[in-house]
Amino acid sequence: MLRVIHAYSVKAGVDERAFVEWLDGRLDDVTRRFGCIGRQTWVYLDGFAGTYERNQPVGRPRYLNEAFWVGEDAANAFRSWLLSPEGAELRTRWFDSITDHTVLRYVDYGPIPAVTDD
């Protein structure tokens, strides 16, 4: 399984609630066709850098949009679609409405198989 996280803030002047609801709805519709098996949007609360005893507050983009994919090929197929003429409308509205965008991709951490003499 592949987990893809988009971190972003909504640009000033954009109706934040309407935009996030629109983005979630559009991504739900489109990503399922490519193998997305779950999505969730999170709102940043707070955070710090350092240890619990010695820390400094940090700021991050306001939203985390995470998607779980059946595999890397599925997520790459969606990315290709998003960059195609067919995906242009979604891509343009999405990226014209946000700032501080970062994408992170993670794969499941599985235990390393034991090597045996068998």
C-alpha positions in Angstrom: 0.0 0.0 0.0 1.1 3.5 -0.8 0.2 6.6 1.3 0.3 10.0 -0.4 0.0 13.2 1.7 -0.6 16.6 0.2 0.1 19.4 2.8 -1.2 22.8 1.8 -2.8 26.0 2.9 -5.6 27.8 1.1 -4.7 31.2 -0.5 -6.1 34.4 1.0 -9.3 35.4 -0.7 -10.4 31.8 -1.5 -13.5 30.6 0.3 -11.7 28.0 2.4 -14.6 25.8 3.5 -16.1 25.7 0.0 -12.7 25.0 -1.6 -11.8 22.1 0.7 -15.3 20.5 0.3 -15.0 20.9 -3.5 -11.5 19.4 -3.5 -12.5 16.5 -1.3 -15.5 15.7 -3.4 -13.6 15.9 -6.7 -10.7 13.8 -5.5 -13.1 11.2 -4.1 -14.8 10.9 -7.5 -11.6 10.8 -9.6 -9.1 8.9 -7.4 -11.3 5.8 -7.0 -11.1 5.1 -10.7 -7.3 4.8 -10.3 -7.1 2.6 -7.2 -7.4 4.9 -4.2 -8.9 2.9 -1.4 -9.4 5.7 1.2 -8.9 9.4 1.7 -9.0 11.8 4.6 -8.4 15.5 5.1 -6.9 16.7 8.4 -6.7 20.2 9.8 -3.4 21.3 11.5 -3.8 21.9 15.2 -0.2 22.5 16.5 3.2 21.0 16.7 6.8 21.3 18.0 10.3 20.5 17.1 12.7 18.9 19.6 12.0 16.8 22.6 9.0 17.0 24.9 11.2 18.7 27.5 12.9 21.1 25.1 10.8 22.1 22.2 10.0 25.0 19.9 6.6 25.5 18.3 6.5 25.0 14.6 4.0 26.0 11.9 2.9 23.8 9.1 0.4 24.1 6.2 -3.2 24.1 7.5 -4.4 21.0 5.7 -3.2 17.4 5.2 -5.0 15.5 2.5 -4.0 11.8 2.7 -4.8 9.1 0.2 -4.2 5.4 0.5 -3.5 3.6 -2.8 -3.4 -0.1 -3.7 0.2 0.6 -4.9 2.6 3.0 -6.6 1.4 2.2 -10.1 -2.1 3.3 -9.2 -1.0 6.6 -7.7 1.3 7.2 -10.7 -1.7 6.6 -13.0 -3.7 9.2 -11.2 -0.7 11.6 -11.3 -0.5 11.1 -15.1 -4.2 11.7 -15.5 -3.9 14.9 -13.4 -1.2 16.1 -15.7 -3.2 15.3 -18.8 -5.6 17.6 -20.7 -8.5 15.7 -19.1 -7.2 16.5 -15.6 -6.4 20.2 -16.4 -9.6 21.6 -14.9 -9.1 19.9 -11.5 -5.4 20.6 -11.5 -5.8 24.3 -12.3 -8.5 25.1 -9.8 -6.7 23.0 -7.1 -3.3 24.6 -7.5 -4.6 28.1 -8.2 -6.3 28.0 -4.8 -3.5 26.8 -2.6 -0.1 27.7 -1.3 2.7 26.0 0.8 2.1 22.7 -1.1 4.2 19.6 -0.4 3.7 16.0 -1.4 5.0 13.1 0.6 4.8 9.4 -0.4 5.2 6.6 2.0 5.0 2.8 1.6 4.1 0.3 4.3 6.9 -0.7 6.5 6.9 -4.5 6.6 9.0 -6.7 8.8 12.2 -7.9 7.1 11.8 -11.6 6.3 14.0 -13.8 8.5 16.8 -15.6 6.6 17.0 -19.2 7.6 19.1 -22.2 6.7 16.1 -24.0 5.2 
